């Protein structure tokens, strides 16, 4: 009896503590602020920060209006839809005070007191400065108000019960400012601040645990997944076969193309589109910081000759060789117009040197669209022209011919999986 009473007491205390932890009061609505009340310089600063943070990508559906929400973020637990962050008073944040906006951005709690899912990267935004929160608030409150209700999230039970997120935060959320490191340059520190907060680069480029928490420490920037694509390591384990110098990385981030590497593909396309329109000094700072992360990668020590084992690849995968000759060689072989225009050669592309084939598969299936301007790199999609088996043969041929990593196995199944996730 005493043991039962003790257990009930412990359960009661735990329940009370959980309620206290999970509960946040609503913040009162305010009248939508007058757009003219915001200083133009502050709005411009917020616009730059929104570009650095690539905010519109998760807050705009296909064919929708900017910042009106509806973009589906697919997770292992279901789909979460980006919210409407225009100043519409009914479906957006038009009646949110600056305090309510701050709490959502840096603590992951909405105006009504509900917890936000960490697909919204408040884990990173928690380190943003007060001044940057002011600027983002000013920018968003001066956008055109769009009346649009995003679809309801579609999550496996019981994850639709938002108070459970309080437990996730207790385990994994450690809000803290990003302090400058005195031994580093101002540019490096600026890149670190932006990269670790608003740009939230590790959200894609770091692995995640069972509960989708980012693995940091020794695992920071060790490679992750985003929208059905693989975000390769951007630390000492970078698989790139040419060094990422600050200059090369800045060019890539501002143009979506590096002649020493490849073109931005998948989720990196919108990132470079926005960074091309951001403050060049901020892009340079990000490049300085992340080139520092990759300073000990193999390619930073020596840039090996590019492999081209055409004969061996043709013997191993004759069908892949024929398919490549018919669909790919016209653009990718030496002397092709695209090569004469200065595009990077295939073996420079990081996807062929990764430890998994996902990005190579997705590029073939989905193609490439010019990420920054209409004159940028382009490749047609072959998802409707080639079967899974045919794509697998081309991928196998390319890896034997140009790759440097471990041999990819079960390619037809991996192509089918990539096709499903890309739909």
N, C-alpha and C positions, 0 to 999 in steps of 0.2 A: 504493500500500500504506500509506504514511504517512497519507494522508488518511482511508482507511478505519479505520485504527487510532485516529486522532484522533476520528472520528465515533463509533466504538464507545465510546471513553473518555468522551466528552461524554454519550452516551446512558446509560452506566453511572452516571455522577455524577448525572445528572438523575433516574434511577430511584431511586437511593439517597436523594436529597433528597426525592423525592415520598413514598417509604415513611416517611421520618422525619416528614414533615409530616402524612401521613395517619394514622399510627399513634398511638393513645392506649390505654394499658393499661386493663383493666377495673378498676373500683373494687369491692372486696369487698362481698358482701352483708352485711346486718346483720339482727339479729332485729327484726321489726316493732315500732316503738316503742309504748309504752303511751300511749294517748290522754290519760290523766290526767297525763302528764309535761309537757304543754304548758300554759303559762299561758293562762288564758281571755282575757285582754286581748290577748295576742299572736295567738290564734286569731281574735278579732274583727277585729283589724287586717288579718289575712290575708284574711278574708272580704270586707272592703271592697275590698282591692286586687284580688281576683279579680273582683269586680263591675266595677271600673273597667277591668280588662283584658278583660272579656267572655269569660273563659276557658271557661265552660261551653258556649258556642256551638260551638266547634270540638272539644269533648271530650264531646259527647253526640249520639248518633244519634237519628233520628226515632223516637220511642217508647221510647228507651233510658233508662237511669238517668243522673243527673247525674255528669259527669266519668268515665264508664265508656268513653268513646271511641266510635269508629265513624262519626263525621261525615265525609262525603266532601268533600274540598277538591279541586275540579277546577282543573287547571292546563293550560297548553298542552302539557305533557309527559306528561299522564296524571292519574290520581287518587291522592291521598294521603289516608289515613284517620287521623283524630285518634286518638291513643293513649289507653289507659286510665290515668288518673292518680289513681285511687282507691288506697287502701292495701292492695289485694288482693295477697298475697305471690306469687301465681303469675302473674297476668295484668296486674297494676298495678305500682305503685311501692312496695309495702309493705316490700320489703327494700332500698330505696334509703337510703343515709345522707344526711345533710344535704349532705355534700361532693359526692355523686353528683348530687343534685338541683340543686345550684348549678352544677355543670359543664354539665348539660343546659340549664338555664335561660339561663345567660349565655355559654356557649361552644358550644352546639349539639352536644354529645357525650354520648351516653347512658351509662348505668352500665356497659354491657358494652364500651364503647370505640367503638361505631359512631357515625358522623356522622349528625346529624339533618337532615332536609330543611328549607330555610328557609321552607317554608310555616308551620312553627312559628317565630314571629318572634323568635328569639334575637338577631337583629341589633338589635332594639330592647331586649330584656330585658337585653342586655349592660350597659346603663347603669344598671340597678337597683342600689340600695344593698344592703349586707350585711343591714341591718335588715329591709328589705322581703323579701329572700330568706328570712330566718328566718321572717317572718310567713306567707308563702305556704306554706312547708314545713309549718309548724304547722297551718295551715288544712287543707291537703290530707290530711295524715296523720291528721286527726280526722274525715274524711268516712266515711260507710259504705263498707266494702270491698265491691266488686262484682266477681264473677268473670265477666269478659267479654273475649273475644279479638277485637279489631277485625279486619276483613278485611285481607288482604294488599294492599299498595300495588300499583297497576296502572300501571306507567310504561313508556314506550317504551325499548327497549334502546339503550344499555347503562346507562341512568340508575338501574336498580335496583342497580348496583354502588356502594355507598355511599362507598368511598374516593375516588371522583371528586369528592365534595363538598369534599374538602380543597382542590382546585384552585379551586372556586367561592369558598371562603372566602379563599383567597390573593388573589383578584382583588377581592372586594367586602366582606369582613368586616373592619371596623375598630372593634373594641370600645373604648369609652371612657366614662367617667362623664359625667353631665350636670352641668356646673358652674353655679352660680348666677351671674347677671349683676347686678352691684352696682347698676347704674343703674335696674333694674326693681324693682317691688314684690315683696313676699314672695308675694302671691297669684299674680302673673304667673309668678314662678319656680316655684311649686308646679305651676301648670298646665303649664308647659313641661316640667318633670320628668316628670309623669304622662303627658302627651301624647306625648312622644318616647320613653318607655320602655314602661311597662306597658299604657297605653291603645293604643299603637302605631297612632295615627290615620293616619300617612302610609302604612301598609301598604296601605290601600285608596285613599286620596286622592292618592297620587302615581303618576305614570306609571312604567312598568317597561321595562327594556331587553330585548335579545334573549335573555339568560339569566335573565330574570325578576328581575334586580336592580333595586332602587328607584333612580329617578333623583332625586337630591337637588340641593342648590345652588339655582340659579335655577329648577329644575323642581319643587322641593319643594311639595307640596300642589297640584300643577297638574292634578289629576284622574286617576282610575285606574279599575280594574274589579274587581268583587268578586261572586262567585257569580252571574254573568250579569247584574249590574246595573252601572250607571255611577255611580261616586262622584265627584261634580262637584268642580271646584276650590274650595278653601277658602282661597284667597290673594287677591291683588289681581285675579285673573281670575274671581272668583266670579260666576256668571251670575244670582244672586238679584236680583230687582227691588226688594227692600226691604232696607235695611241690616241686617246681623247685628250688633246691639249685644250687649254682654255680658248684659244682662237678657233680651233675646229669645232668645239662644242658650241661656242657662241654662234658661229655661222649656221650650224645645224638647227639650233633653237630659234633663230630668227628667220630662217628660210625653209626649214623642213628638208634640207638636203645637205649632205657632206660628201664631197668628191672622194674623201678618204674612207668613207663608211657606206652610207646608203641613204635612202629617203625615209622620212617619217611615215609610219604605217599604223593602221588601227587607231587606238586611242591617242597616240602621240601626234596624229595629224591635227586635231583640234587644239592640242597644247601649243604646237608651233604656230598655228594660225593666230592664236591669241598673243603669244609672246612676240610675234612679228609686229604687233601693234602696241606693245608695252614700251615702257621707258628703256632705251638701249642700255643705260647704265645698270638697271636692275637685271636685265638679261645677261649682261657681262658679269655681274656679280654672281648670278646663279652658275654660269659657266665656270667661273673661277673656283667656286666651292665644290662643284661636282667633279671637275677635273682633278681636284685635290683628292677626292675620294677614290679616284681610279688611278692615282699616281703610281701604285705598286702592282697594277695589273700586268699580266705577261707582255702585252703589246707595248707597255710603257718602257719595258726594259730592252726589248728587241722586236723589230718588225720583220717577221719571217717572210720568205718568198711565198707568193700566193700559190696554193696547190691547184694543179689542173691535170687530173688523172683521167683524161678523156677515154683512152683506150680501155683502161680497166673498168671504168664505169659503163662503157658500151658493152663489154663482155658480160658484166654482172647483170645489167638491166637493159637488154636490147630494145624491149618495148618502150621503156622510159626514154632511151636515146632517140627513138623514132618520133615519139610524141613531142619531145623537146625540139627536135629539128623542125617539126611542122608548126608548132605553136609558139615557141620561145626564141629560137635562134635568130629570127629576123630582127629582133631588137637587142639581143644580149650577146651575140658573138662579136669578136673584134671586126671592125670595119662597118658594122651596122650604123645607120644614121644616128641612133640614140647614143652609141658609144662615141661617135665623132663629135657629138654635141657636148661631150664632157661629163656624161653620166657615170657614176661609179660602176666598176665591173662587178659581175655577180660574186666572185669569191671574196670581195670586200664586205659584203653584206653580213652583218652580225647574225641574222637568223640561221645561216648555214653552219654556224659554229657554236650554236647553243646546245645544251644537253637534251633538248626535246625539239620535236619538229613543228610545234604549233604555229609559230609565226610564218615559217615557210609555207605551210599548208594554207593558212589564212590569206596570205598575199596572193597565192594562186587562185583560191576560191573567190575572194572579194576584190582583188585587184588593188590598185592605188589611185587615189584622186589627188590632184594638186593640193597639198595641205595649206599653202600660203597664198599663192596667186595662180591665175589660170595658166600661166606659162610654166608652172612647176611640173614635177615628174608625174607621169601618168602610166597606168597599166590596166588593161581591160580585165574584168572579172571572168573567170572560167568555170564558175560554179554550175552554170547551166549547159556548158559545152563539154565538160569532162565528167566521167563517172568517178566514184571514190577510188576504184581500182586504178584508173588511169592517173589520177592525181598522185596516188601513192607511188606509182612507178616513176613519175617525173621527180618526185621528192627524193626517192631512193637514188635515182641516177645523179641528181644534183649533189647529194651528200657524198656519194662515193667520189664524184669528180672534184668537188671543191671543199668539202667539209673537213674540219679538224677535230671535232668532238667525238663522243661515243656513237657507235652505229645505232640508228633509230630502228626500233622493232615494232611489229604489229601495225604497220602504217595504214592499211585499209581501215582498221578499226579507229585509228586516231584521226583519219580524215573524216570518217562518219561522225565522230564525236565533235570535231571542230565545225563541221557543217551544221550540226544541230545547235551548237552554242552560238553560231553566227546568225541564226535565223531570227 
